[in-house]
Amino acid sequence: MKNFNIDENKIDILAFQIKERIGKSVSVNVTQAIIESFGIRQVDVLSDYGIPTIEELAQVVHQNLEKRNHENVLTDDNPVPKVKKITNVKNFLKDYITGIIHVFPIFFQVLSVVIFGYSLWVYADFNILQSTSVVVGVMSSLILTGGVVTVVSKQISFYWNHKNDEMVFQTTVYLLKKGFQVLFLGNLFLIIFSVILGLFAIEMAFLSSIYSMLIGGILLFIAPLHVIKRRGIITVSIIVGTVVSLILKYYTSLSIYITHWLGISIVTLILFLYLLRYFIKRKIVFNKFSHKEVRSEFIVYNNYIYFFYGTLFYFYIFLDRILAWSVQEKERFLYFIFFEKDYEIGIDIALLTYLLVAGIMEFSISSFTTVLDDMQSQIKATETQNYGRLFLKKYFRNVLLLTLSCCLAFSIQAFLMYSPHGYNSFFDEDLNDLNIKVCILGSLGYFFLSWAALNVLYFFTLGQPLKAFNGLLIAILCNVSVGLFLSRLMSYELSVIGFLFGSFVFMLYTTYHLRGFFKKMDYYYYAAF
């Protein structure tokens, strides 16, 4: 073949995609067939890859694949791969801070509540009916968008990692449309069921649906921005929306609802405009490719487990609250659930445990994927049976880091609960025994849930979501059975024990199967790559 200006990086990416699709290619003809199935056209080959024809491109890519399959390997005297060391303090701090930045908008909302008694969807002076309506809207927004957001993270990240901007745009538009459809239909059903079954007053149902649609819009636009690593704009938009909302609250006569809705709409508008600008700068919004439709059956077949997992995960997060708030033991009980402030305060403080481990999860997956990339360039299938222990070692190190991070969270929570400069110094109403009980039990539950979520990230990284999904189903059953029993027979706040037990079972199930996963690393490694 003549010497051409070949784009080696794009050749490597194409080879990776073929290996992802079929594993080992047995001939040049098979390689060419897969290349053509990707929609690569003869007229684009020269400009995109620096090779004049698809036939010659197939030869180059096939040679690349053969080279991957015949890399020099380590001898039996040195069975552990010599991957480059990435677990140094610098990388840990970088990934941990990145993870914490992801949840900074939540901390900012908490800070706004502490200082002003107000945030984008919280107002300290709401009555019990108003609080119930808003909380139901927040819960439904997370549950209804959780599945789509999980699919966005999985599907769009695949195209983005392979620098396929056209498919990133195309899939983003498709999934955002589906996400808003799910939001609309879910809230429509909430209103209909409220009318038919009397779950809520019709005014409450409409109020919940408005908050759900608006907050859900933020969540949907955040998902692709998170994938394409434009995460700073998320924090900026939340801060701008909150500040504008506070200004409207203090300097206008608008109702609290309107100030909330305008603030949330500003956040959504900023996120939308930034995402649109991102694609326009890459000149793919108005080209002919952008008008092609995504193959729905492909998206569904490859992501339906991720969708159901994402939906049920947020259902699980709120399940203990639903069980606690639906106990019919108080005279004020009128509808399906009623917001219970004492329970919510305790479980919100407990949530700090989960938020502070976000950095550990970011570091763990960054470390894991980097080691996988190194192994891919060093070893072949016949030599992978001894490599599982490398990943087990790194896994238990990350579990230790997660535990230490949770201990830090427990220390902060203890300060908030027992220090004279803690929670009681910021609010008129002091913490009571019920708040503290729910916080302690909930914190343990979030510790085990964080551990389980770490395990799930490993499963997701190598495309094995079924074990994670099965574990979540078992956890939901445990949560419901224990929480329902204790909250009905003893006291409503004991539904938090169901959450603790379910999270513990979730952690045990995923840890057990993840160990088996590492022991058969040779199979899962080459199945994924």
ChimeraX attribute file (.defattr): number of C-alpha atoms within 10 A of each C-alpha:
attribute: neighborCount
match mode: 1-to-1
recipient: residues
	/A:1	7
	/A:2	5
	/A:3	7
	/A:4	11
	/A:5	11
	/A:6	17
	/A:7	14
	/A:8	14
	/A:9	10
	/A:10	16
	/A:11	20
	/A:12	15
	/A:13	15
	/A:14	20
	/A:15	24
	/A:16	18
	/A:17	18
	/A:18	23
	/A:19	19
	/A:20	14
	/A:21	14
	/A:22	14
	/A:23	15
	/A:24	18
	/A:25	19
	/A:26	12
	/A:27	13
	/A:28	18
	/A:29	14
	/A:30	16
	/A:31	25
	/A:32	20
	/A:33	13
	/A:34	19
	/A:35	21
	/A:36	14
	/A:37	10
	/A:38	11
	/A:39	8
	/A:40	13
	/A:41	13
	/A:42	14
	/A:43	11
	/A:44	14
	/A:45	16
	/A:46	18
	/A:47	12
	/A:48	14
	/A:49	20
	/A:50	18
	/A:51	23
	/A:52	17
	/A:53	15
	/A:54	21
	/A:55	16
	/A:56	15
	/A:57	23
	/A:58	24
	/A:59	17
	/A:60	20
	/A:61	24
	/A:62	24
	/A:63	15
	/A:64	17
	/A:65	22
	/A:66	16
	/A:67	12
	/A:68	19
	/A:69	16
	/A:70	12
	/A:71	13
	/A:72	12
	/A:73	17
	/A:74	15
	/A:75	10
	/A:76	9
	/A:77	6
	/A:78	9
	/A:79	14
	/A:80	16
	/A:81	19
	/A:82	12
	/A:83	15
	/A:84	10
	/A:85	9
	/A:86	14
	/A:87	14
	/A:88	8
	/A:89	8
	/A:90	10
	/A:91	14
	/A:92	19
	/A:93	14
	/A:94	13
	/A:95	21
	/A:96	21
	/A:97	16
	/A:98	18
	/A:99	20
	/A:100	19
	/A:101	18
	/A:102	19
	/A:103	15
	/A:104	16
	/A:105	17
	/A:106	14
	/A:107	14
	/A:108	16
	/A:109	18
	/A:110	17
	/A:111	14
	/A:112	19
	/A:113	17
	/A:114	15
	/A:115	11
	/A:116	12
	/A:117	14
	/A:118	22
	/A:119	24
	/A:120	26
	/A:121	23
	/A:122	19
	/A:123	18
	/A:124	12
	/A:125	11
	/A:126	12
	/A:127	10
	/A:128	13
	/A:129	15
	/A:130	17
	/A:131	22
	/A:132	23
	/A:133	25
	/A:134	25
	/A:135	18
	/A:136	22
	/A:137	27
	/A:138	21
	/A:139	21
	/A:140	26
	/A:141	28
	/A:142	24
	/A:143	24
	/A:144	27
	/A:145	29
	/A:146	26
	/A:147	24
	/A:148	27
	/A:149	25
	/A:150	19
	/A:151	24
	/A:152	27
	/A:153	17
	/A:154	19
	/A:155	21
	/A:156	24
	/A:157	17
	/A:158	16
	/A:159	16
	/A:160	18
	/A:161	13
	/A:162	17
	/A:163	13
	/A:164	12
	/A:165	17
	/A:166	19
	/A:167	20
	/A:168	25
	/A:169	24
	/A:170	19
	/A:171	22
	/A:172	22
	/A:173	16
	/A:174	17
	/A:175	22
	/A:176	20
	/A:177	13
	/A:178	14
	/A:179	23
	/A:180	18
	/A:181	12
	/A:182	16
	/A:183	23
	/A:184	18
	/A:185	12
	/A:186	20
	/A:187	22
	/A:188	15
	/A:189	13
	/A:190	20
	/A:191	24
	/A:192	15
	/A:193	15
	/A:194	20
	/A:195	14
	/A:196	10
	/A:197	10
	/A:198	14
	/A:199	18
	/A:200	24
	/A:201	16
	/A:202	16
	/A:203	12
	/A:204	21
	/A:205	24
	/A:206	19
	/A:207	19
	/A:208	27
	/A:209	27
	/A:210	21
	/A:211	25
	/A:212	28
	/A:213	22
	/A:214	22
	/A:215	25
	/A:216	27
	/A:217	24
	/A:218	23
	/A:219	20
	/A:220	26
	/A:221	23
	/A:222	20
	/A:223	22
	/A:224	26
	/A:225	21
	/A:226	17
	/A:227	19
	/A:228	16
	/A:229	10
	/A:230	14
	/A:231	17
	/A:232	12
	/A:233	18
	/A:234	24
	/A:235	18
	/A:236	15
	/A:237	22
	/A:238	25
	/A:239	19
	/A:240	16
	/A:241	26
	/A:242	26
	/A:243	16
	/A:244	19
	/A:245	24
	/A:246	21
	/A:247	13
	/A:248	19
	/A:249	18
	/A:250	10
	/A:251	8
	/A:252	10
	/A:253	10
	/A:254	12
	/A:255	10
	/A:256	20
	/A:257	19
	/A:258	14
	/A:259	25
	/A:260	27
	/A:261	19
	/A:262	19
	/A:263	28
	/A:264	25
	/A:265	17
	/A:266	20
	/A:267	28
	/A:268	25
	/A:269	17
	/A:270	20
	/A:271	24
	/A:272	18
	/A:273	10
	/A:274	18
	/A:275	20
	/A:276	13
	/A:277	13
	/A:278	17
	/A:279	16
	/A:280	13
	/A:281	9
	/A:282	11
	/A:283	13
	/A:284	19
	/A:285	18
	/A:286	10
	/A:287	10
	/A:288	8
	/A:289	13
	/A:290	17
	/A:291	11
	/A:292	9
	/A:293	11
	/A:294	16
	/A:295	10
	/A:296	10
	/A:297	9
	/A:298	9
	/A:299	15
	/A:300	13
	/A:301	9
	/A:302	14
	/A:303	20
	/A:304	14
	/A:305	20
	/A:306	28
	/A:307	21
	/A:308	16
	/A:309	24
	/A:310	23
	/A:311	20
	/A:312	21
	/A:313	22
	/A:314	19
	/A:315	19
	/A:316	23
	/A:317	18
	/A:318	16
	/A:319	22
	/A:320	29
	/A:321	23
	/A:322	19
	/A:323	23
	/A:324	26
	/A:325	24
	/A:326	20
	/A:327	19
	/A:328	16
	/A:329	11
	/A:330	8
	/A:331	6
	/A:332	9
	/A:333	14
	/A:334	14
	/A:335	15
	/A:336	15
	/A:337	20
	/A:338	25
	/A:339	23
	/A:340	17
	/A:341	13
	/A:342	16
	/A:343	24
	/A:344	18
	/A:345	16
	/A:346	25
	/A:347	23
	/A:348	16
	/A:349	23
	/A:350	26
	/A:351	18
	/A:352	20
	/A:353	27
	/A:354	21
	/A:355	20
	/A:356	20
	/A:357	26
	/A:358	24
	/A:359	24
	/A:360	28
	/A:361	26
	/A:362	21
	/A:363	23
	/A:364	26
	/A:365	18
	/A:366	17
	/A:367	20
	/A:368	16
	/A:369	14
	/A:370	16
	/A:371	20
	/A:372	17
	/A:373	12
	/A:374	14
	/A:375	18
	/A:376	17
	/A:377	15
	/A:378	17
	/A:379	19
	/A:380	19
	/A:381	15
	/A:382	8
	/A:383	16
	/A:384	20
	/A:385	15
	/A:386	15
	/A:387	19
	/A:388	19
	/A:389	15
	/A:390	14
	/A:391	17
	/A:392	16
	/A:393	10
	/A:394	16
	/A:395	22
	/A:396	11
	/A:397	14
	/A:398	20
	/A:399	18
	/A:400	13
	/A:401	18
	/A:402	24
	/A:403	18
	/A:404	14
	/A:405	20
	/A:406	24
	/A:407	14
	/A:408	16
	/A:409	23
	/A:410	21
	/A:411	13
	/A:412	15
	/A:413	23
	/A:414	15
	/A:415	14
	/A:416	17
	/A:417	21
	/A:418	13
	/A:419	12
	/A:420	10
	/A:421	11
	/A:422	15
	/A:423	19
	/A:424	15
	/A:425	12
	/A:426	11
	/A:427	12
	/A:428	8
	/A:429	9
	/A:430	12
	/A:431	17
	/A:432	11
	/A:433	11
	/A:434	14
	/A:435	22
	/A:436	22
	/A:437	17
	/A:438	24
	/A:439	27
	/A:440	18
	/A:441	20
	/A:442	26
	/A:443	27
	/A:444	21
	/A:445	24
	/A:446	25
	/A:447	27
	/A:448	25
	/A:449	24
	/A:450	26
	/A:451	24
	/A:452	23
	/A:453	22
	/A:454	25
	/A:455	25
	/A:456	24
	/A:457	18
	/A:458	22
	/A:459	19
	/A:460	15
	/A:461	14
	/A:462	16
	/A:463	16
	/A:464	19
	/A:465	18
	/A:466	15
	/A:467	16
	/A:468	25
	/A:469	20
	/A:470	15
	/A:471	23
	/A:472	26
	/A:473	18
	/A:474	15
	/A:475	26
	/A:476	24
	/A:477	14
	/A:478	21
	/A:479	26
	/A:480	20
	/A:481	15
	/A:482	19
	/A:483	28
	/A:484	22
	/A:485	17
	/A:486	19
	/A:487	22
	/A:488	18
	/A:489	10
	/A:490	10
	/A:491	13
	/A:492	24
	/A:493	26
	/A:494	25
	/A:495	31
	/A:496	31
	/A:497	22
	/A:498	29
	/A:499	31
	/A:500	26
	/A:501	23
	/A:502	29
	/A:503	31
	/A:504	21
	/A:505	22
	/A:506	27
	/A:507	24
	/A:508	17
	/A:509	20
	/A:510	25
	/A:511	18
	/A:512	11
	/A:513	16
	/A:514	20
	/A:515	17
	/A:516	12
	/A:517	19
	/A:518	20
	/A:519	18
	/A:520	16
	/A:521	20
	/A:522	19
	/A:523	14
	/A:524	15
	/A:525	19
	/A:526	17
	/A:527	16
	/A:528	14
	/A:529	19
